[in-house]
Amino acid sequence: MCQASVWEMEPPEFDGRKLTALYCGDESAAKSTVAELIECIGCEPVDVGELRYARLLEASAGIVIKFLFSGRDMYTVLNLIQPEVKPV
């Protein structure tokens, strides 16, 4: 959901906030592993639910790609502002 250079940031932070990495899936053990991997690279994992939501994640990435191709900064990301973290 972002340009490759964002993944080279250590850690990937914006305005002092960790980059949000959205993920989904149907197997809880696999999702736990993915969440750990996301945390290991310095991001905030956000579980959006079952695998059926993958198509929505792809559409969200498409929005960021559109911004990048229209000339936005290469560090443009779709990041959540979460003053109160509530379960999805």
PyMOL Python script that loads the backbone (N, CA, C, O; Angstrom):
from pymol import cmd

cmd.read_pdbstr("""\
ATOM      1  N   MET A   1       0.804  -1.197   0.000  1.00  0.00           N
ATOM      2  CA  MET A   1       0.000   0.000   0.000  1.00  0.00           C
ATOM      3  C   MET A   1       0.850   1.265   0.000  1.00  0.00           C
ATOM      4  O   MET A   1       0.355   2.353   0.294  1.00  0.00           O
ATOM      5  N   CYS A   2       2.135   1.116  -0.333  1.00  0.00           N
ATOM      6  CA  CYS A   2       2.985   2.290  -0.422  1.00  0.00           C
ATOM      7  C   CYS A   2       4.188   1.974  -1.310  1.00  0.00           C
ATOM      8  O   CYS A   2       4.460   0.819  -1.640  1.00  0.00           O
ATOM      9  N   GLN A   3       4.891   3.031  -1.681  1.00  0.00           N
ATOM     10  CA  GLN A   3       6.045   2.911  -2.556  1.00  0.00           C
ATOM     11  C   GLN A   3       7.195   2.220  -1.815  1.00  0.00           C
ATOM     12  O   GLN A   3       7.290   2.312  -0.591  1.00  0.00           O
ATOM     13  N   ALA A   4       8.057   1.537  -2.550  1.00  0.00           N
ATOM     14  CA  ALA A   4       9.130   0.738  -1.952  1.00  0.00           C
ATOM     15  C   ALA A   4      10.018   1.537  -1.006  1.00  0.00           C
ATOM     16  O   ALA A   4      10.504   0.990  -0.016  1.00  0.00           O
ATOM     17  N   SER A   5      10.240   2.813  -1.288  1.00  0.00           N
ATOM     18  CA  SER A   5      11.128   3.615  -0.437  1.00  0.00           C
ATOM     19  C   SER A   5      10.591   3.761   0.990  1.00  0.00           C
ATOM     20  O   SER A   5      11.367   3.967   1.922  1.00  0.00           O
ATOM     21  N   VAL A   6       9.288   3.658   1.165  1.00  0.00           N
ATOM     22  CA  VAL A   6       8.706   3.730   2.510  1.00  0.00           C
ATOM     23  C   VAL A   6       9.199   2.554   3.351  1.00  0.00           C
ATOM     24  O   VAL A   6       9.446   2.705   4.547  1.00  0.00           O
ATOM     25  N   TRP A   7       9.344   1.381   2.727  1.00  0.00           N
ATOM     26  CA  TRP A   7       9.780   0.187   3.461  1.00  0.00           C
ATOM     27  C   TRP A   7      11.254   0.265   3.826  1.00  0.00           C
ATOM     28  O   TRP A   7      11.729  -0.527   4.641  1.00  0.00           O
ATOM     29  N   GLU A   8      11.996   1.215   3.231  1.00  0.00           N
ATOM     30  CA  GLU A   8      13.407   1.398   3.574  1.00  0.00           C
ATOM     31  C   GLU A   8      13.587   2.320   4.775  1.00  0.00           C
ATOM     32  O   GLU A   8      14.690   2.433   5.309  1.00  0.00           O
ATOM     33  N   MET A   9      12.519   2.975   5.199  1.00  0.00           N
ATOM     34  CA  MET A   9      12.583   3.833   6.382  1.00  0.00           C
ATOM     35  C   MET A   9      12.741   2.948   7.618  1.00  0.00           C
ATOM     36  O   MET A   9      12.106   1.899   7.724  1.00  0.00           O
ATOM     37  N   GLU A  10      13.598   3.383   8.556  1.00  0.00           N
ATOM     38  CA  GLU A  10      13.786   2.592   9.774  1.00  0.00           C
ATOM     39  C   GLU A  10      13.594   3.459  11.000  1.00  0.00           C
ATOM     40  O   GLU A  10      14.504   4.209  11.352  1.00  0.00           O
ATOM     41  N   PRO A  11      12.485   3.394  11.649  1.00  0.00           N
ATOM     42  CA  PRO A  11      11.255   2.705  11.285  1.00  0.00           C
ATOM     43  C   PRO A  11      10.403   3.577  10.357  1.00  0.00           C
ATOM     44  O   PRO A  11      10.633   4.782  10.257  1.00  0.00           O
ATOM     45  N   PRO A  12       9.433   2.980   9.686  1.00  0.00           N
ATOM     46  CA  PRO A  12       8.540   3.775   8.852  1.00  0.00           C
ATOM     47  C   PRO A  12       7.547   4.553   9.717  1.00  0.00           C
ATOM     48  O   PRO A  12       6.545   4.003  10.174  1.00  0.00           O
ATOM     49  N   GLU A  13       7.836   5.835   9.935  1.00  0.00           N
ATOM     50  CA  GLU A  13       6.974   6.679  10.774  1.00  0.00           C
ATOM     51  C   GLU A  13       6.608   7.950  10.026  1.00  0.00           C
ATOM     52  O   GLU A  13       7.374   8.452   9.203  1.00  0.00           O
ATOM     53  N   PHE A  14       5.420   8.460  10.329  1.00  0.00           N
ATOM     54  CA  PHE A  14       4.916   9.691   9.743  1.00  0.00           C
ATOM     55  C   PHE A  14       4.325  10.530  10.858  1.00  0.00           C
ATOM     56  O   PHE A  14       3.439  10.075  11.582  1.00  0.00           O
ATOM     57  N   ASP A  15       4.812  11.754  10.997  1.00  0.00           N
ATOM     58  CA  ASP A  15       4.373  12.648  12.078  1.00  0.00           C
ATOM     59  C   ASP A  15       4.502  11.986  13.441  1.00  0.00           C
ATOM     60  O   ASP A  15       3.666  12.191  14.321  1.00  0.00           O
ATOM     61  N   GLY A  16       5.556  11.187  13.613  1.00  0.00           N
ATOM     62  CA  GLY A  16       5.788  10.510  14.883  1.00  0.00           C
ATOM     63  C   GLY A  16       4.918   9.295  15.114  1.00  0.00           C
ATOM     64  O   GLY A  16       4.945   8.703  16.193  1.00  0.00           O
ATOM     65  N   ARG A  17       4.135   8.914  14.094  1.00  0.00           N
ATOM     66  CA  ARG A  17       3.264   7.735  14.215  1.00  0.00           C
ATOM     67  C   ARG A  17       3.781   6.609  13.329  1.00  0.00           C
ATOM     68  O   ARG A  17       4.261   6.850  12.221  1.00  0.00           O
ATOM     69  N   LYS A  18       3.681   5.388  13.819  1.00  0.00           N
ATOM     70  CA  LYS A  18       4.082   4.232  13.023  1.00  0.00           C
ATOM     71  C   LYS A  18       3.190   4.100  11.792  1.00  0.00           C
ATOM     72  O   LYS A  18       2.006   4.435  11.828  1.00  0.00           O
ATOM     73  N   LEU A  19       3.772   3.610  10.716  1.00  0.00           N
ATOM     74  CA  LEU A  19       2.992   3.294   9.526  1.00  0.00           C
ATOM     75  C   LEU A  19       2.015   2.172   9.874  1.00  0.00           C
ATOM     76  O   LEU A  19       2.391   1.185  10.506  1.00  0.00           O
ATOM     77  N   THR A  20       0.783   2.329   9.464  1.00  0.00           N
ATOM     78  CA  THR A  20      -0.230   1.312   9.663  1.00  0.00           C
ATOM     79  C   THR A  20      -0.163   0.307   8.524  1.00  0.00           C
ATOM     80  O   THR A  20      -0.172   0.692   7.355  1.00  0.00           O
ATOM     81  N   ALA A  21      -0.097  -0.975   8.853  1.00  0.00           N
ATOM     82  CA  ALA A  21      -0.089  -2.026   7.841  1.00  0.00           C
ATOM     83  C   ALA A  21      -1.347  -2.871   8.031  1.00  0.00           C
ATOM     84  O   ALA A  21      -1.494  -3.578   9.028  1.00  0.00           O
ATOM     85  N   LEU A  22      -2.242  -2.783   7.063  1.00  0.00           N
ATOM     86  CA  LEU A  22      -3.499  -3.527   7.116  1.00  0.00           C
ATOM     87  C   LEU A  22      -3.289  -4.945   6.601  1.00  0.00           C
ATOM     88  O   LEU A  22      -2.526  -5.160   5.659  1.00  0.00           O
ATOM     89  N   TYR A  23      -3.955  -5.900   7.210  1.00  0.00           N
ATOM     90  CA  TYR A  23      -3.871  -7.291   6.759  1.00  0.00           C
ATOM     91  C   TYR A  23      -5.189  -7.993   7.056  1.00  0.00           C
ATOM     92  O   TYR A  23      -5.985  -7.534   7.875  1.00  0.00           O
ATOM     93  N   CYS A  24      -5.404  -9.117   6.374  1.00  0.00           N
ATOM     94  CA  CYS A  24      -6.613  -9.911   6.600  1.00  0.00           C
ATOM     95  C   CYS A  24      -6.308 -11.374   6.311  1.00  0.00           C
ATOM     96  O   CYS A  24      -5.271 -11.693   5.730  1.00  0.00           O
ATOM     97  N   GLY A  25      -7.196 -12.250   6.712  1.00  0.00           N
ATOM     98  CA  GLY A  25      -7.005 -13.674   6.471  1.00  0.00           C
ATOM     99  C   GLY A  25      -8.031 -14.495   7.215  1.00  0.00           C
ATOM    100  O   GLY A  25      -8.785 -13.983   8.044  1.00  0.00           O
ATOM    101  N   ASP A  26      -8.046 -15.777   6.905  1.00  0.00           N
ATOM    102  CA  ASP A  26      -9.014 -16.687   7.520  1.00  0.00           C
ATOM    103  C   ASP A  26      -8.414 -17.593   8.590  1.00  0.00           C
ATOM    104  O   ASP A  26      -9.151 -18.236   9.337  1.00  0.00           O
ATOM    105  N   GLU A  27      -7.090 -17.654   8.674  1.00  0.00           N
ATOM    106  CA  GLU A  27      -6.443 -18.545   9.635  1.00  0.00           C
ATOM    107  C   GLU A  27      -5.786 -17.727  10.744  1.00  0.00           C
ATOM    108  O   GLU A  27      -4.880 -16.932  10.492  1.00  0.00           O
ATOM    109  N   SER A  28      -6.253 -17.934  11.969  1.00  0.00           N
ATOM    110  CA  SER A  28      -5.776 -17.107  13.081  1.00  0.00           C
ATOM    111  C   SER A  28      -4.279 -17.271  13.340  1.00  0.00           C
ATOM    112  O   SER A  28      -3.610 -16.290  13.668  1.00  0.00           O
ATOM    113  N   ALA A  29      -3.735 -18.484  13.203  1.00  0.00           N
ATOM    114  CA  ALA A  29      -2.297 -18.678  13.437  1.00  0.00           C
ATOM    115  C   ALA A  29      -1.479 -17.910  12.402  1.00  0.00           C
ATOM    116  O   ALA A  29      -0.471 -17.289  12.742  1.00  0.00           O
ATOM    117  N   ALA A  30      -1.902 -17.950  11.160  1.00  0.00           N
ATOM    118  CA  ALA A  30      -1.192 -17.219  10.102  1.00  0.00           C
ATOM    119  C   ALA A  30      -1.296 -15.716  10.336  1.00  0.00           C
ATOM    120  O   ALA A  30      -0.325 -14.986  10.137  1.00  0.00           O
ATOM    121  N   LYS A  31      -2.461 -15.258  10.755  1.00  0.00           N
ATOM    122  CA  LYS A  31      -2.635 -13.833  11.016  1.00  0.00           C
ATOM    123  C   LYS A  31      -1.765 -13.367  12.177  1.00  0.00           C
ATOM    124  O   LYS A  31      -1.251 -12.249  12.150  1.00  0.00           O
ATOM    125  N   SER A  32      -1.596 -14.196  13.182  1.00  0.00           N
ATOM    126  CA  SER A  32      -0.718 -13.850  14.308  1.00  0.00           C
ATOM    127  C   SER A  32       0.721 -13.702  13.834  1.00  0.00           C
ATOM    128  O   SER A  32       1.430 -12.790  14.259  1.00  0.00           O
ATOM    129  N   THR A  33       1.152 -14.603  12.950  1.00  0.00           N
ATOM    130  CA  THR A  33       2.504 -14.533  12.405  1.00  0.00           C
ATOM    131  C   THR A  33       2.684 -13.257  11.592  1.00  0.00           C
ATOM    132  O   THR A  33       3.701 -12.575  11.717  1.00  0.00           O
ATOM    133  N   VAL A  34       1.705 -12.937  10.767  1.00  0.00           N
ATOM    134  CA  VAL A  34       1.769 -11.718   9.949  1.00  0.00           C
ATOM    135  C   VAL A  34       1.835 -10.485  10.849  1.00  0.00           C
ATOM    136  O   VAL A  34       2.622  -9.575  10.588  1.00  0.00           O
ATOM    137  N   ALA A  35       1.026 -10.444  11.896  1.00  0.00           N
ATOM    138  CA  ALA A  35       1.036  -9.301  12.819  1.00  0.00           C
ATOM    139  C   ALA A  35       2.420  -9.148  13.463  1.00  0.00           C
ATOM    140  O   ALA A  35       2.914  -8.029  13.604  1.00  0.00           O
ATOM    141  N   GLU A  36       3.039 -10.252  13.849  1.00  0.00           N
ATOM    142  CA  GLU A  36       4.382 -10.196  14.432  1.00  0.00           C
ATOM    143  C   GLU A  36       5.394  -9.665  13.428  1.00  0.00           C
ATOM    144  O   GLU A  36       6.248  -8.851  13.781  1.00  0.00           O
ATOM    145  N   LEU A  37       5.308 -10.119  12.173  1.00  0.00           N
ATOM    146  CA  LEU A  37       6.226  -9.646  11.140  1.00  0.00           C
ATOM    147  C   LEU A  37       6.057  -8.146  10.900  1.00  0.00           C
ATOM    148  O   LEU A  37       7.040  -7.426  10.723  1.00  0.00           O
ATOM    149  N   ILE A  38       4.823  -7.686  10.896  1.00  0.00           N
ATOM    150  CA  ILE A  38       4.544  -6.260  10.713  1.00  0.00           C
ATOM    151  C   ILE A  38       5.171  -5.456  11.845  1.00  0.00           C
ATOM    152  O   ILE A  38       5.792  -4.420  11.605  1.00  0.00           O
ATOM    153  N   GLU A  39       5.010  -5.931  13.074  1.00  0.00           N
ATOM    154  CA  GLU A  39       5.604  -5.245  14.221  1.00  0.00           C
ATOM    155  C   GLU A  39       7.127  -5.257  14.148  1.00  0.00           C
ATOM    156  O   GLU A  39       7.770  -4.283  14.540  1.00  0.00           O
ATOM    157  N   CYS A  40       7.714  -6.347  13.649  1.00  0.00           N
ATOM    158  CA  CYS A  40       9.176  -6.470  13.552  1.00  0.00           C
ATOM    159  C   CYS A  40       9.787  -5.423  12.629  1.00  0.00           C
ATOM    160  O   CYS A  40      10.948  -5.055  12.807  1.00  0.00           O
ATOM    161  N   ILE A  41       9.033  -4.937  11.651  1.00  0.00           N
ATOM    162  CA  ILE A  41       9.576  -3.909  10.753  1.00  0.00           C
ATOM    163  C   ILE A  41       9.182  -2.509  11.204  1.00  0.00           C
ATOM    164  O   ILE A  41       9.403  -1.530  10.491  1.00  0.00           O
ATOM    165  N   GLY A  42       8.590  -2.423  12.405  1.00  0.00           N
ATOM    166  CA  GLY A  42       8.303  -1.119  13.001  1.00  0.00           C
ATOM    167  C   GLY A  42       6.965  -0.526  12.650  1.00  0.00           C
ATOM    168  O   GLY A  42       6.748   0.670  12.845  1.00  0.00           O
ATOM    169  N   CYS A  43       6.056  -1.343  12.131  1.00  0.00           N
ATOM    170  CA  CYS A  43       4.731  -0.839  11.749  1.00  0.00           C
ATOM    171  C   CYS A  43       3.667  -1.264  12.758  1.00  0.00           C
ATOM    172  O   CYS A  43       3.901  -2.119  13.612  1.00  0.00           O
ATOM    173  N   GLU A  44       2.510  -0.653  12.637  1.00  0.00           N
ATOM    174  CA  GLU A  44       1.363  -0.966  13.487  1.00  0.00           C
ATOM    175  C   GLU A  44       0.436  -1.904  12.707  1.00  0.00           C
ATOM    176  O   GLU A  44      -0.176  -1.473  11.729  1.00  0.00           O
ATOM    177  N   PRO A  45       0.314  -3.188  13.115  1.00  0.00           N
ATOM    178  CA  PRO A  45      -0.576  -4.101  12.403  1.00  0.00           C
ATOM    179  C   PRO A  45      -2.043  -3.811  12.718  1.00  0.00           C
ATOM    180  O   PRO A  45      -2.410  -3.591  13.872  1.00  0.00           O
ATOM    181  N   VAL A  46      -2.875  -3.814  11.675  1.00  0.00           N
ATOM    182  CA  VAL A  46      -4.320  -3.632  11.859  1.00  0.00           C
ATOM    183  C   VAL A  46      -5.036  -4.736  11.092  1.00  0.00           C
ATOM    184  O   VAL A  46      -5.007  -4.781   9.862  1.00  0.00           O
ATOM    185  N   ASP A  47      -5.670  -5.613  11.834  1.00  0.00           N
ATOM    186  CA  ASP A  47      -6.417  -6.737  11.271  1.00  0.00           C
ATOM    187  C   ASP A  47      -7.776  -6.226  10.800  1.00  0.00           C
ATOM    188  O   ASP A  47      -8.562  -5.723  11.603  1.00  0.00           O
ATOM    189  N   VAL A  48      -8.055  -6.352   9.509  1.00  0.00           N
ATOM    190  CA  VAL A  48      -9.333  -5.870   8.983  1.00  0.00           C
ATOM    191  C   VAL A  48     -10.359  -6.983   8.813  1.00  0.00           C
ATOM    192  O   VAL A  48     -11.453  -6.743   8.302  1.00  0.00           O
ATOM    193  N   GLY A  49     -10.018  -8.197   9.234  1.00  0.00           N
ATOM    194  CA  GLY A  49     -11.017  -9.267   9.207  1.00  0.00           C
ATOM    195  C   GLY A  49     -10.643 -10.444   8.327  1.00  0.00           C
ATOM    196  O   GLY A  49      -9.468 -10.760   8.139  1.00  0.00           O
ATOM    197  N   GLU A  50     -11.685 -11.090   7.787  1.00  0.00           N
ATOM    198  CA  GLU A  50     -11.501 -12.291   6.991  1.00  0.00           C
ATOM    199  C   GLU A  50     -10.861 -11.984   5.638  1.00  0.00           C
ATOM    200  O   GLU A  50     -10.761 -10.829   5.224  1.00  0.00           O
ATOM    201  N   LEU A  51     -10.433 -13.045   4.967  1.00  0.00           N
ATOM    202  CA  LEU A  51      -9.774 -12.926   3.675  1.00  0.00           C
ATOM    203  C   LEU A  51     -10.655 -12.237   2.632  1.00  0.00           C
ATOM    204  O   LEU A  51     -10.140 -11.647   1.682  1.00  0.00           O
ATOM    205  N   ARG A  52     -11.966 -12.305   2.797  1.00  0.00           N
ATOM    206  CA  ARG A  52     -12.861 -11.675   1.823  1.00  0.00           C
ATOM    207  C   ARG A  52     -12.645 -10.161   1.729  1.00  0.00           C
ATOM    208  O   ARG A  52     -13.106  -9.531   0.777  1.00  0.00           O
ATOM    209  N   TYR A  53     -11.957  -9.581   2.696  1.00  0.00           N
ATOM    210  CA  TYR A  53     -11.671  -8.146   2.668  1.00  0.00           C
ATOM    211  C   TYR A  53     -10.410  -7.804   1.873  1.00  0.00           C
ATOM    212  O   TYR A  53     -10.076  -6.628   1.725  1.00  0.00           O
ATOM    213  N   ALA A  54      -9.711  -8.812   1.364  1.00  0.00           N
ATOM    214  CA  ALA A  54      -8.486  -8.567   0.593  1.00  0.00           C
ATOM    215  C   ALA A  54      -8.763  -7.667  -0.604  1.00  0.00           C
ATOM    216  O   ALA A  54      -7.936  -6.823  -0.948  1.00  0.00           O
ATOM    217  N   ARG A  55      -9.912  -7.838  -1.238  1.00  0.00           N
ATOM    218  CA  ARG A  55     -10.228  -7.007  -2.413  1.00  0.00           C
ATOM    219  C   ARG A  55     -10.333  -5.534  -2.034  1.00  0.00           C
ATOM    220  O   ARG A  55     -10.033  -4.665  -2.854  1.00  0.00           O
ATOM    221  N   LEU A  56     -10.748  -5.244  -0.826  1.00  0.00           N
ATOM    222  CA  LEU A  56     -10.816  -3.855  -0.371  1.00  0.00           C
ATOM    223  C   LEU A  56      -9.419  -3.297  -0.110  1.00  0.00           C
ATOM    224  O   LEU A  56      -9.158  -2.121  -0.364  1.00  0.00           O
ATOM    225  N   LEU A  57      -8.522  -4.143   0.399  1.00  0.00           N
ATOM    226  CA  LEU A  57      -7.140  -3.703   0.603  1.00  0.00           C
ATOM    227  C   LEU A  57      -6.487  -3.399  -0.743  1.00  0.00           C
ATOM    228  O   LEU A  57      -5.742  -2.428  -0.872  1.00  0.00           O
ATOM    229  N   GLU A  58      -6.771  -4.232  -1.743  1.00  0.00           N
ATOM    230  CA  GLU A  58      -6.220  -3.992  -3.077  1.00  0.00           C
ATOM    231  C   GLU A  58      -6.732  -2.666  -3.640  1.00  0.00           C
ATOM    232  O   GLU A  58      -5.976  -1.929  -4.273  1.00  0.00           O
ATOM    233  N   ALA A  59      -8.000  -2.364  -3.415  1.00  0.00           N
ATOM    234  CA  ALA A  59      -8.561  -1.094  -3.892  1.00  0.00           C
ATOM    235  C   ALA A  59      -7.908   0.094  -3.173  1.00  0.00           C
ATOM    236  O   ALA A  59      -7.646   1.126  -3.790  1.00  0.00           O
ATOM    237  N   SER A  60      -7.651  -0.054  -1.888  1.00  0.00           N
ATOM    238  CA  SER A  60      -6.981   1.011  -1.137  1.00  0.00           C
ATOM    239  C   SER A  60      -5.575   1.248  -1.674  1.00  0.00           C
ATOM    240  O   SER A  60      -5.137   2.393  -1.786  1.00  0.00           O
ATOM    241  N   ALA A  61      -4.879   0.188  -2.000  1.00  0.00           N
ATOM    242  CA  ALA A  61      -3.542   0.322  -2.585  1.00  0.00           C
ATOM    243  C   ALA A  61      -3.640   1.031  -3.930  1.00  0.00           C
ATOM    244  O   ALA A  61      -2.765   1.825  -4.276  1.00  0.00           O
ATOM    245  N   GLY A  62      -4.689   0.753  -4.683  1.00  0.00           N
ATOM    246  CA  GLY A  62      -4.891   1.410  -5.971  1.00  0.00           C
ATOM    247  C   GLY A  62      -5.008   2.916  -5.831  1.00  0.00           C
ATOM    248  O   GLY A  62      -4.546   3.654  -6.700  1.00  0.00           O
ATOM    249  N   ILE A  63      -5.614   3.381  -4.760  1.00  0.00           N
ATOM    250  CA  ILE A  63      -5.737   4.825  -4.518  1.00  0.00           C
ATOM    251  C   ILE A  63      -4.356   5.437  -4.294  1.00  0.00           C
ATOM    252  O   ILE A  63      -4.039   6.485  -4.855  1.00  0.00           O
ATOM    253  N   VAL A  64      -3.539   4.783  -3.476  1.00  0.00           N
ATOM    254  CA  VAL A  64      -2.193   5.286  -3.224  1.00  0.00           C
ATOM    255  C   VAL A  64      -1.380   5.285  -4.525  1.00  0.00           C
ATOM    256  O   VAL A  64      -0.659   6.244  -4.803  1.00  0.00           O
ATOM    257  N   ILE A  65      -1.490   4.225  -5.316  1.00  0.00           N
ATOM    258  CA  ILE A  65      -0.769   4.147  -6.591  1.00  0.00           C
ATOM    259  C   ILE A  65      -1.194   5.287  -7.505  1.00  0.00           C
ATOM    260  O   ILE A  65      -0.353   5.887  -8.174  1.00  0.00           O
ATOM    261  N   LYS A  66      -2.483   5.593  -7.544  1.00  0.00           N
ATOM    262  CA  LYS A  66      -2.974   6.709  -8.360  1.00  0.00           C
ATOM    263  C   LYS A  66      -2.316   8.015  -7.919  1.00  0.00           C
ATOM    264  O   LYS A  66      -1.872   8.801  -8.755  1.00  0.00           O
ATOM    265  N   PHE A  67      -2.253   8.248  -6.603  1.00  0.00           N
ATOM    266  CA  PHE A  67      -1.601   9.449  -6.086  1.00  0.00           C
ATOM    267  C   PHE A  67      -0.139   9.509  -6.519  1.00  0.00           C
ATOM    268  O   PHE A  67       0.344  10.559  -6.941  1.00  0.00           O
ATOM    269  N   LEU A  68       0.562   8.381  -6.413  1.00  0.00           N
ATOM    270  CA  LEU A  68       1.981   8.353  -6.768  1.00  0.00           C
ATOM    271  C   LEU A  68       2.187   8.677  -8.250  1.00  0.00           C
ATOM    272  O   LEU A  68       3.087   9.441  -8.598  1.00  0.00           O
ATOM    273  N   PHE A  69       1.358   8.101  -9.118  1.00  0.00           N
ATOM    274  CA  PHE A  69       1.500   8.348 -10.548  1.00  0.00           C
ATOM    275  C   PHE A  69       1.040   9.747 -10.950  1.00  0.00           C
ATOM    276  O   PHE A  69       1.372  10.219 -12.037  1.00  0.00           O
ATOM    277  N   SER A  70       0.284  10.408 -10.088  1.00  0.00           N
ATOM    278  CA  SER A  70      -0.147  11.771 -10.413  1.00  0.00           C
ATOM    279  C   SER A  70       0.833  12.814  -9.872  1.00  0.00           C
ATOM    280  O   SER A  70       0.585  14.016  -9.972  1.00  0.00           O
ATOM    281  N   GLY A  71       1.944  12.350  -9.302  1.00  0.00           N
ATOM    282  CA  GLY A  71       2.992  13.277  -8.888  1.00  0.00           C
ATOM    283  C   GLY A  71       3.120  13.517  -7.403  1.00  0.00           C
ATOM    284  O   GLY A  71       3.936  14.340  -6.988  1.00  0.00           O
ATOM    285  N   ARG A  72       2.344  12.830  -6.590  1.00  0.00           N
ATOM    286  CA  ARG A  72       2.500  13.004  -5.139  1.00  0.00           C
ATOM    287  C   ARG A  72       3.873  12.532  -4.693  1.00  0.00           C
ATOM    288  O   ARG A  72       4.538  11.768  -5.392  1.00  0.00           O
ATOM    289  N   ASP A  73       4.284  12.992  -3.533  1.00  0.00           N
ATOM    290  CA  ASP A  73       5.555  12.595  -2.942  1.00  0.00           C
ATOM    291  C   ASP A  73       5.628  11.070  -2.835  1.00  0.00           C
ATOM    292  O   ASP A  73       4.622  10.409  -2.576  1.00  0.00           O
ATOM    293  N   MET A  74       6.834  10.518  -3.039  1.00  0.00           N
ATOM    294  CA  MET A  74       6.961   9.057  -3.006  1.00  0.00           C
ATOM    295  C   MET A  74       6.722   8.482  -1.617  1.00  0.00           C
ATOM    296  O   MET A  74       6.605   7.266  -1.462  1.00  0.00           O
ATOM    297  N   TYR A  75       6.649   9.337  -0.612  1.00  0.00           N
ATOM    298  CA  TYR A  75       6.339   8.854   0.733  1.00  0.00           C
ATOM    299  C   TYR A  75       4.854   8.968   1.058  1.00  0.00           C
ATOM    300  O   TYR A  75       4.470   8.898   2.225  1.00  0.00           O
ATOM    301  N   THR A  76       4.020   9.143   0.043  1.00  0.00           N
ATOM    302  CA  THR A  76       2.571   9.172   0.250  1.00  0.00           C
ATOM    303  C   THR A  76       2.094   7.784   0.688  1.00  0.00           C
ATOM    304  O   THR A  76       2.423   6.777   0.060  1.00  0.00           O
ATOM    305  N   VAL A  77       1.326   7.747   1.756  1.00  0.00           N
ATOM    306  CA  VAL A  77       0.800   6.478   2.268  1.00  0.00           C
ATOM    307  C   VAL A  77      -0.653   6.667   2.681  1.00  0.00           C
ATOM    308  O   VAL A  77      -1.112   7.792   2.880  1.00  0.00           O
ATOM    309  N   LEU A  78      -1.358   5.570   2.805  1.00  0.00           N
ATOM    310  CA  LEU A  78      -2.705   5.574   3.366  1.00  0.00           C
ATOM    311  C   LEU A  78      -2.544   5.098   4.806  1.00  0.00           C
ATOM    312  O   LEU A  78      -2.491   3.898   5.072  1.00  0.00           O
ATOM    313  N   ASN A  79      -2.468   6.048   5.725  1.00  0.00           N
ATOM    314  CA  ASN A  79      -2.200   5.715   7.119  1.00  0.00           C
ATOM    315  C   ASN A  79      -3.403   6.112   7.969  1.00  0.00           C
ATOM    316  O   ASN A  79      -4.028   7.146   7.730  1.00  0.00           O
ATOM    317  N   LEU A  80      -3.715   5.302   8.942  1.00  0.00           N
ATOM    318  CA  LEU A  80      -4.864   5.579   9.806  1.00  0.00           C
ATOM    319  C   LEU A  80      -4.469   6.517  10.933  1.00  0.00           C
ATOM    320  O   LEU A  80      -3.404   6.373  11.533  1.00  0.00           O
ATOM    321  N   ILE A  81      -5.323   7.462  11.211  1.00  0.00           N
ATOM    322  CA  ILE A  81      -5.166   8.300  12.399  1.00  0.00           C
ATOM    323  C   ILE A  81      -6.099   7.700  13.428  1.00  0.00           C
ATOM    324  O   ILE A  81      -7.316   7.675  13.242  1.00  0.00           O
ATOM    325  N   GLN A  82      -5.524   7.220  14.511  1.00  0.00           N
ATOM    326  CA  GLN A  82      -6.300   6.455  15.494  1.00  0.00           C
ATOM    327  C   GLN A  82      -6.190   7.061  16.879  1.00  0.00           C
ATOM    328  O   GLN A  82      -5.458   6.528  17.712  1.00  0.00           O
ATOM    329  N   PRO A  83      -6.891   8.161  17.164  1.00  0.00           N
ATOM    330  CA  PRO A  83      -6.805   8.722  18.505  1.00  0.00           C
ATOM    331  C   PRO A  83      -7.344   7.752  19.556  1.00  0.00           C
ATOM    332  O   PRO A  83      -6.874   7.727  20.694  1.00  0.00           O
ATOM    333  N   GLU A  84      -8.325   6.966  19.160  1.00  0.00           N
ATOM    334  CA  GLU A  84      -8.859   5.931  20.028  1.00  0.00           C
ATOM    335  C   GLU A  84      -8.864   4.657  19.227  1.00  0.00           C
ATOM    336  O   GLU A  84      -9.548   4.569  18.208  1.00  0.00           O
ATOM    337  N   VAL A  85      -8.109   3.660  19.668  1.00  0.00           N
ATOM    338  CA  VAL A  85      -8.069   2.404  18.937  1.00  0.00           C
ATOM    339  C   VAL A  85      -9.238   1.540  19.395  1.00  0.00           C
ATOM    340  O   VAL A  85      -9.357   1.183  20.567  1.00  0.00           O
ATOM    341  N   LYS A  86     -10.089   1.219  18.436  1.00  0.00           N
ATOM    342  CA  LYS A  86     -11.251   0.375  18.706  1.00  0.00           C
ATOM    343  C   LYS A  86     -11.194  -0.825  17.757  1.00  0.00           C
ATOM    344  O   LYS A  86     -10.705  -0.685  16.637  1.00  0.00           O
ATOM    345  N   PRO A  87     -11.675  -1.988  18.165  1.00  0.00           N
ATOM    346  CA  PRO A  87     -11.660  -3.149  17.279  1.00  0.00           C
ATOM    347  C   PRO A  87     -12.508  -2.910  16.034  1.00  0.00           C
ATOM    348  O   PRO A  87     -13.544  -2.246  16.083  1.00  0.00           O
ATOM    349  N   VAL A  88     -12.046  -3.464  14.926  1.00  0.00           N
ATOM    350  CA  VAL A  88     -12.772  -3.336  13.661  1.00  0.00           C
ATOM    351  C   VAL A  88     -13.878  -4.359  13.608  1.00  0.00           C
ATOM    352  O   VAL A  88     -14.614  -4.423  12.623  1.00  0.00           O
TER     353      VAL A  88
END
""", "prot")
cmd.dss("prot")
cmd.show_as("cartoon", "prot")
cmd.util.cbc("prot")
cmd.orient("prot")
